[in-house]
Amino acid sequence: MVASLAMYPFEPLRSFTDSLWNAIRQHLGWGPLSLEWAVSAPEVWRHPDLLLAQTCGWPLVNQLLDEVAVIGTFDYDVPGADGGRYQAVLIGRFSSTFEELRGCPGAVVATNSTESLSGWISLQSAWGGPPPAVVETGSHLESVRAVAEGRADVASIDAVTWALISSLEPQLVSELTVVGSGPPVPCLPIVVPLRHIAHVDALRAAFTAAISDPSAADACAQLRIRRFVPLDLADYLPLLSLLRSP
């Protein structure tokens, strides 16, 4: 059986994610002894032995709609986040504003993936359509580097990722600034394959209890997690309208 909470896979934070899972498993009373780190997204989302995984909102509604059930999400202690919702952070260099960048026909946008809610769908919603030039970087961290190094002018970054990078690599972000934000969206969903739908209530209870457990307090603080918010697939379906927004 496989469990993955690896959408924020920064090496310095893995031990804290492992500690959180240990608390979740203790309250659940069963489940894999450790998290899966070797198999990453998106492959892990369809792992034949998957119990649960953290995924991205856009693949959830665009690819996994008929394959998984949603347990919920984390409420993150980062700027602009509240109640399990947040906004992508649009970043640029200090010399530019988002209005200037959006009005520039030669502006280059860095995106981690065109399947990313925060890195691409939220960006298009804020931009008003597809940007003129795009470089695909493979990760939010590489998109930040692309803007910092002048290979791109703007990037849309997951709000939690931006907070973590700002803490872990302050030098990298020292000449960058937040120039705008994407629309409010639910934070990253935690899902189970439909074959495990009977365990949804037990998993929600275990996640809720673990985050309130003093043994997980340090892990939650390091991961910026305030609490667990039960959500359903229906809470993510409005994301499909973002590309139709003016």
Secondary structure, 3 states (H helix, E strand, C coil): CEEECCCCCCHHHHHHHHHHHHHHHHHHCCCCCCCCCCCCCCHHHHCCCEEEEECCHHHHHHCCCCCEEEEEEEEECCCCCECCEECCEEEEECCCCHHHHHCCCCCEEEECCCCCHHHHHHHHHHHCCCCCEEEECCCHHHHHHHHHCCCCCEEEECHHHHHHHHHHCCCCCCCEEEEEECCCEECCCEEEEHHHHHHHHHHHHHHHHHHHCHHHHHHHHHHCEEEEEECCHHHCHHHHHHHHCC
